Amino acid sequence: MTRKQRRAAFILLTVSVLALAVFLVAIALRDTIVFFLTPREVVERAIPPGKRIRLGGLVAEGSLKRGTGMQVEFAITDKTKTITVSYIGILPDLFREGQGVVAEGKLDAAGHFLADVVLAKHDENYMPPEVAKALKAQGVWKDAGKGKRDVQP
Amino acid sequence: MIVELGHFSLVLALAVALVQMALPAWGARRGDRQLMAVAEPAALVQLSLVLFAFLALMHAYITSDFSVETVWANSHTAKPLIYKISGVWGNHEGSMLLWVLILALFGAAVALFGTNLPASLRATVLAVQAGIAVAFLLFIVLTSNPFVRIPPQPQGRGLNPILQDPALAFHPPFLYAGYVGLSIAFSFAVAALIEGRIDAAWARWVRPWTLAAWMCLTLGIAMGSWWAYYELGWGGWWFWDPVENASFMPWLAATALLHSALVMEKREALKVWTILLAILAFSLSLMGTFLVRSGVLTSVHAFAVDPKRGIFILTILVVLIGGALALYAWRAPQLQPGGLFAPISREGALVLNNVLLTTGCATVLVGTLYPLLLESITGAKISVGPPYFNLTFGLLMLPLLAAMPFGPYLGWKRGDLAAAAQRLFAAAIAALLAVVTTFAIMWRGPWLAPFGIALAVWIIVGAASEWATRVQLLTGQAGRVWHRARGLPRSAHGTMLAHLGIGLTLLGIVATSAWQSERVVAMRPGESTEIAGYVLTFRGVAPAQGPNYQEQVGLFAVTSSGSPVTELSPSKRLYDAPRQATTEAAIHAAIAGDLYVVLGDELKDGGWVVRLYFNPLVRLIWIGAVVMALGGGLSLSDRRLRVGAPRRARRAIPSSLFTE
């Protein structure tokens, strides 16, 4: 093999690995990402049932109902629109009414959200950043937690 | 008083670092030995000053001096001593101080052990190292001063309870040692570019430092993952969280760097690439620090959300990385190209390793930064989760893992693939057997999983058989085997162990991802439930009092085929300060896997929600990481690689068998 051929072999290897990577990234970014939406955005954009999304907002006051076994139901609100959520399993340690929460799952045909993951981070003043941002953008966010504690969990 | 002295000492350290940055670099350019000689004492003085500042802060924590803001905000008198100490770096200000302390430690180590480096190279390396120190000391002094006084407070606010944990007490120091250790490779690369000269000796100096950093990074990441596994109570060990990625990317780059430095050391090839990799590895460390500390990503690690700090770190990032890359673009073309090699050779295999590792690293980078990018451009908020990383990074690692056992069998310059394949016959048979037996035992579950197991077995047996061939374990006489094993360079044992460790980790990952069982059940006291052959009987929940928390402890009796195995007590804790709830999982570890129990919410009918997992072979993930780090340590102890000993690295063993 000449120097040129050797170089060509390595360039071919690098280019093909890179091409494969770009291809995989493109597919993965198309198929696997999950959008984060507030209840209002869900309604406005008419998200179809079955599409996997993250729904974020505050747990509506007085909405938490425990069903039989581990069935729980609550509502996520951004103070303009509210969506009911059902979930089977253990709620996070700091799940409270009036606190920020993110649920991942999909809508059913009736516009009810079936969550398989519920996230509420481990701090009483914690608001998932996506929620805080979305609520701020909609003008319903009060800086209640600020100044008390800037250490995030 | 001690606090003020600490603050003063930190500012002095900044002044010393400025001197250490300027004078030796200038001296190296002018060939002035006296100016160059400033570097070593300056590095040692800088270390003493930063160490004093760090100890002063630690003293404030241990004595619970609540007139210091960071102590007040992060400590509490009722906290056990170890967490008072780990509280020093359990917050933004202190952790940056730890970062600089480790940086100064590495700088001083170069000054102490680098006595046989060419004087101008050593002076330039120490000057670059000091430049990094200046940037971060300025950052601390101007935006994140840990010594700020406030009116004395009666009591502190305490450390976040999920951080009050032994594994997490040592996770940051190890991770930082890894991040910052890569700064040495960076400084050497920049110095080589400034000097315009680079050779095999350069790689021999750089490799031990990179190896040490890589070991720390491996252990640090493993500790973080282990902590997440038992503390967060989800039974998961890796979440592809941006902060995890921030530590994983430097690890990938460091792994690539280790291998390319090997080529450079033995064959003087891949010089330009190795330099670039050294710059990139530390850049990724810096980016990790930026991502984690700036508050761009809000998570367990984002201690403070302060835009001023973010912009400051971003500036450091741009200046250091941009400067180094500009220097690279300017000087790298002038470096002499190195030796030739055929595509099928040890070098060729290591190039494949590098191409795949860096491409894999790039896909992780894209997945980590894409949501930030998309949000700043379109405003859409997305999350990129495990499916993305499994599809991109996971697939790219497959060829790397499959090719890994071939590497050590291929000769330098020109290798014989057929001969290597022949020697891997045993590994291939083992892998085949693994597929068959796995299908036979675990016929339920994903059909790809047995092939994953086979890949892991292929790597493990491949690594072990390469070693066995070299010591003639099966063909030689018993006495000779020991002799040969002793005669083998330690780095050869190290390579074997590190590759074996990868195989073990992979085995754990595949097994636990494919066959994890999870059950969520409601249980009343007296009821039993079954998972993976274990029967758990719920005995009830009792309150208990800890040093700084109250808890509700569940009690479960575990039996397996009728005979008692153990009792498990998962609990829910409520800490006093800060008032915060945590879930403590209870884990029973057996050879086959972990039984993992989490206590959930109390139900209205007196029952409790209980979450049970069985994670098969999950421990191998961390055991593999420890084995990898052990391999690194063994390599590091190799006479030829010892820090500061590269001069004695002439080929001591003539046999071609030992030319590792």
Interface residues (C-beta under 8 A of the other chain):
Chain A: M1 R3 R6 A9 F10 L13 T14 V17 L18 L20 A21 L24 V25 I27 A28 L29 D31 T32 I33 V34 F35 F36 L37 R54 R66 G69 M70 I88 G89 I90 L91 D93 L94 K121 H122 D123 E124 P128 P129 E130 K133 A134 R149 D150 V151 Q152 P153
Chain B: A73 N74 N91 R157 N160 I162 T298 S299 V300 A302 F303 A304 V305 D306 L340 F341 A342 P343 G348 V351 L352 V355 L356 T359 G360 A362 T363 V366 G367 Y370 P371 A380 K381 I382 S383 V384 G385 P387 Y388 L391 T392 L395 L396 V520 V521 A522 K572 P578 R579 Q580 A581 T582 T583 V598 G600 D601 L603 K604 V609 R611
